[in-house]
């Protein structure tokens, strides 16, 4: 599946991130600027972390509001009708309205608890971001790593493992387990070729899907029509089309004309244009569509966060040498799984060559300059000095096994 943007424009994301970063204690006068810079850059990546629970909170409020409006409207309508009834009937009618109001009260209590839970989750995440400090950046990053792993497990359908990791790390309020379980119900139903839960989800989010010009509900209705044609229920298919597909005609006439033609071609057709409509992969397409709409609704990335973070790192490491047979095993891109993940990424732009010591795997620079042995092999000063100290001034070349005195080592000059 192709990755989607995070829901808002780049400008909005950058503004939100910057505001979050600058709202932290400004304050660490004695802290190195490199750590503060690292912390600020880390917080710019937390847009989804705040957006998801906030969107869930708004959704809960809207659902409770609709429920109250519906019940109150029904009760008010019932009260106006009571004046035309006899005394006994009016009493019975009013008793039923009282029962309905008691039911509304219970719904309001449940809704209030749900709203408080969502507000608590938003508060917990704000507190978590505010707790980010240059002095405890390692601990904070460790918590973020666990959040990213839970996100990956949820997207890969390892729900039980994700839940156990969140519980053992006490980060339940910092991850979106409940939201992914909501998606799981719809995905499982579509996998079983059932559209009812997906249509119910569309009804719950009708206004937002319409605002986003989503055609997911239309695709679900088309698939239901196709299933009726597949089972040779042509009469029911026509009735279904009149009721559920006709309202979409003004917007999606071409798609409707193509699907209606299946009434004549049937599911056994050899015509590729219509044959593809009956293939099982149409259900896979619907699952992909739902994931896209679901992520867009909550402001999530379609790609797992783990993939995004890994690709960010791999983009700095990827060079043509990584794909050669003699690529060092210490390079992550020597592994096929990382190569596959880095496939769509551009090669890293290196303005200057970097020398890495064969022994210590550390960068050779002005602080740790390269030294050359008489046989031409180059190693870092730190490695050779340590080797000489441990071997009475003797140095053994790891590549050839030849032994030299430390006094024979000279500085390497690189143009």
C-alpha positions, 0 to 999 in steps of 0.5 A: 500500500502506498503511504499517505500524508499525515492528514494535515498540510506540511505547514500545519504539521511544522507549525504544530511541532514547533509550537510543541517544542518551544512550549517545553521548559526553555531552560536548559542553560547548562545543557549542550545545544546538540542535545537540545537540538536532538530533543527539538527534532524528536518532538517534531515527529510527534504529530500523530501521537497527539492527533489520534487521541484528539480525533478519537475524543472529538468522535466520542463527543459527536456520537454522544451529542447525536444520541442526546439530540435523537432521544430528546427529539423523540421525547419532545415529539411524544409529549406533543402527541400525549394531549390527544390521548385518553387519560389512561393512554396518556399515563401509559405513554408518559411512563414510556417516555420516562423510561426512555429518559432513564435510558438516556440518562444511562447513555449520558453517564456512559458517554461521560465516562468515555469522554473523561477517558479520552480526555485523560488520554490526551492529557497523559500524552501532553504530559509525556511530551512535556516530560521530555528533557535533554537530561533524560533523553535516553529514557524518553527515547526508550519509551518512544521505541516501545510506542513505535513497536506497539504501533507496528504490532497493531498494524501487523495484527499482533494485538495480544503481543502489543497489549502485553508490551503496553501493559508491561511498560505502563504505556497504555495511555500512550498507544492506540490499542482501542482504536486499532481494535475498532479497525480490526472488527471491520477488517476481519468482517471484510476478510470474511466477505461481510460489509455490514460492519464497514457500512456501520462504520461509514454511517458513524463517520458519514459527515467526515467521509463526505467532507473528504470526498470518500467513495469507500461507502460507494465501493461497499455498495457496489460489492454488495450488488456484485455479490447479489449478481454472483448468487443469481439474485438479479431481482434483488440486485435491481431492487438493491441498486434502486435503493442504495446505488441510485443516489450515487448516479450523479457522481459515479455514473461510469462506474455504475454503468459498468457494474450494472452490465454484470447483470447481462454478463454474469459471474461466469463471463470470460470478458476481462472488463467484467470478470475482474469485478467478480475476483476475490481480490476485490475484497483485498482492495476494499480492505486497503481502501478501509485502511486508507480511510481509517488512517486519514480519519485519525491523522495516522500514517498508512505506513507503520511508524517503525518503517518510517523511522528505519527508512529515515536512518537507511536513507543516510546509509544507503550507497551503491557499495551497500549492494555489492557482494563484499559489503561489510556485514556491519552495514545494515543494508547487507541484510536483504530485509533492510535492502527491501525496505530501502529500495524506494529510497534515494542514495545518500548524498556524501560530500566527503568520504568517511573512513571507518576503522576495520578494528573498532568500527569507529569513524577516523577523523581529526580526533582519531586520525588514521595510521598506516602500517608498512604493508599499506593497511590503514587503521585508527590511532585508537585501535593501534595504540590499544593493540600496542599497549596490550602487546608490548609495542607490537602490532598485528595486522588483522588482514595479513597477520604480519607483526610490526613495531608501533614505531613503524607506523606512520600517519596516513595522508588522504587527499 
